[in-house]
Amino acid sequence: MSNHINEILFALTDAEVEFVVGGGVAAVLHGVERVTLDIDLALDMDPANVEKFLRVMQDLRLQPRAPVPARDLMSHEAVQRMVAEKGALVFSFVDFDRPLRHVDIFLQDNLSFVGLSRDARKVVIENRAIKIMGIARLLETKRAITPLRDKDLIDIKQLEKLQSQSE
């Protein structure tokens, strides 16, 4: 795993932020061989947890990509407006000086922290337990991507193989 991904995941874990990793990083942590640059997270949207998350983003110099206050994540109504009015799927944080450092927070209800926690798997990296999206749910979300990209088709094939090996 690349250093910027570990740096961000470790900072969040050390600050006791509650989250589940999804997307390409979760696929890699399950054993899919691929390159991924951004981190997709389902964040526990409890205000105290969001506050801890925002402190970590500030400490890491990650800022909202869109001209929207990061504190809007603390308001369920503001998040629902982003989804309804802007069609937002994620809220992105990026380091504008080092754009590989990029975190997307899922905004859709079907990718909520509560929902993804149910079948999340824990992986331990450098003595830190990190929750990642389960293979079945990861496959479900990958298959729902429209249009499917080449990398998604490759991920699906590898995840299906990993799933059949674990059954």
For each residue, the residues with C-beta under 8 A, 3 or more apart:
1: 5 6 25 28 29 125
2: 5 6 37 100
3: 6 7
4: 7 8 98 100 101
5: 1 2 8 9 25 36 39
6: 1 2 3 9 10 125 126
7: 3 4 10 11 60 101
8: 4 5 11 12 39 60 62 101 103
9: 5 6 12 13 21 25 39 125 128 130
10: 6 7 13 14 125 126 128
11: 7 8 14 15 56 59 60
12: 8 9 15 17 19 53 56
13: 9 10 16 17 128 129 130
14: 10 11 128
15: 11 12 52 53 55 56
16: 13 52
17: 12 13 43 44 49 52 53 56
18: 43 44 46 49 113
19: 12 41 42 43 44 53 113 131
20: 41 42 113 116 117 120 131 132 133
21: 9 25 26 29 39 40 41 130 131 132 133
22: 25 26 40 41 42 106 111 116 132 133 138 141
23: 26 27 36 38 39 40 104 133
24: 27 28 34 36 37 38 40 151 155
25: 1 5 9 21 22 28 29 36 39 40 132
26: 21 22 23 29 30 40 132 133 138
27: 23 24 30 32 34 36 138 142 155 158 159
28: 1 24 25 31 32 33 34 36
29: 1 21 25 26 123 130 132
30: 26 27 121 132 135 138 159 162
31: 28 158 162
32: 27 28 155 158 159 162
33: 28 158
34: 24 27 28 151 154 155 158
35:
36: 5 23 24 25 27 28
37: 2 24 100 102
38: 23 24 102 103 104
39: 5 8 9 21 23 25 102 103 104
40: 21 22 23 24 25 26 90 104 106
41: 19 20 21 22 103 104 105 106
42: 19 20 22 105 106 111 112 113 115 116 117 133
43: 17 18 19 49 50 53 73 105 106 113
44: 17 18 19 49 50 113 114
45: 49 50 73 74 76 79 112 113
46: 18 49 50
47: 50 51 74
48: 51 52
49: 17 18 43 44 45 46 52 53
50: 43 44 45 46 47 53 54 73 74
51: 47 48 54 55 74
52: 15 16 17 48 49 55 56
53: 12 15 17 19 43 49 50 56 57 73
54: 50 51 57 58 70 71 73
55: 15 51 52 58 59
56: 11 12 15 17 52 53 59 60
57: 53 54 60 62 63 70 93 103
58: 54 55 61 62
59: 11 55 56
60: 7 8 11 56 57 95 101
61: 58 95 97
62: 8 57 58 93 94 95 101 102 103
63: 57 70 93 94 95 96
64: 67 68 69 70 91 92 93
65: 92 93 94
66: 91 92
67: 64
68: 64 72 82 91
69: 64 72
70: 54 57 63 64 73 91 93
71: 54 74 75
72: 68 69 75 78 79 82 91
73: 43 45 50 53 54 70 78 79 91 105
74: 45 47 50 51 71 78
75: 71 72 78 79
76: 45 79 80
77: 80 81
78: 72 73 74 75 81 82
79: 45 72 73 75 76 82 83 91 107
80: 76 77 83 84
81: 77 78 84 85 86
82: 68 72 78 79 85 86 88 91 107
83: 79 80 86 87 88 89 107 108
84: 80 81
85: 81 82
86: 81 82 83
87: 83
88: 82 83 91 107
89: 83 106 107 108
90: 40 104 105 106 107
91: 64 66 68 70 72 73 79 82 88 104 105 107
92: 64 65 66 102 103 104 105
93: 57 62 63 64 65 70 102 103 104 105
94: 62 63 65 99 101 102 103
95: 60 61 62 63 98 99 100 101 102
96: 63 99
97: 61
98: 4 95 101
99: 94 95 96 102
100: 2 4 37 95
101: 4 7 8 60 62 94 95 98
102: 37 38 39 62 92 93 94 95 99
103: 8 38 39 41 57 62 92 93 94
104: 23 38 39 40 41 90 91 92 93
105: 41 42 43 73 90 91 92 93
106: 22 40 41 42 43 89 90 111 112
107: 79 82 83 88 89 90 91 111
108: 83 89 111 112
109: 112 115
110: 115
111: 22 42 106 107 108 115 116 141
112: 42 45 106 108 109 115 116
113: 18 19 20 42 43 44 45 116 117
114: 44 117 118
115: 42 109 110 111 112 118
116: 20 22 42 111 112 113 119 120 133 137
117: 20 42 113 114 120 131
118: 114 115
119: 116 133 134 136 137
120: 20 116 117 131 132 133 134
121: 30 131 132 133 134 135
122: 129 130 131 132
123: 29 129 130 132
124: 127 128 129 130
125: 1 6 9 10 128 130
126: 6 10
127: 124
128: 9 10 13 14 124 125
129: 13 122 123 124
130: 9 13 21 29 122 123 124 125
131: 19 20 21 117 120 121 122
132: 20 21 22 25 26 29 30 120 121 122 123
133: 20 21 22 23 26 42 116 119 120 121 137 138 141
134: 119 120 121 137 138
135: 30 121 138 139 159 162 163 166
136: 119 139 140 163
137: 116 119 133 134 140 141
138: 22 26 27 30 133 134 135 141 142 159
139: 135 136 142 143 156 159 160 163
140: 136 137 143 144
141: 22 111 133 137 138 144 145
142: 27 138 139 145 152 155 156 159
143: 139 140 148 156
144: 140 141
145: 141 142 148 149 152
146:
147:
148: 143 145 152 153 156
149: 145 152 153
150: 153 154
151: 24 34 154 155
152: 142 145 148 149 155 156
153: 148 149 150 156 157
154: 34 150 151 157 158
155: 24 27 32 34 142 151 152 158 159
156: 139 142 143 148 152 153 159 160
157: 153 154 160 161
158: 27 31 32 33 34 154 155 161 162
159: 27 30 32 135 138 139 142 155 156 162 163
160: 139 156 157 163 164
161: 157 158 164 165
162: 30 31 32 135 158 159 165 166
163: 135 136 139 159 160 166 167
164: 160 161 167
165: 161 162
166: 135 162 163
167: 163 164
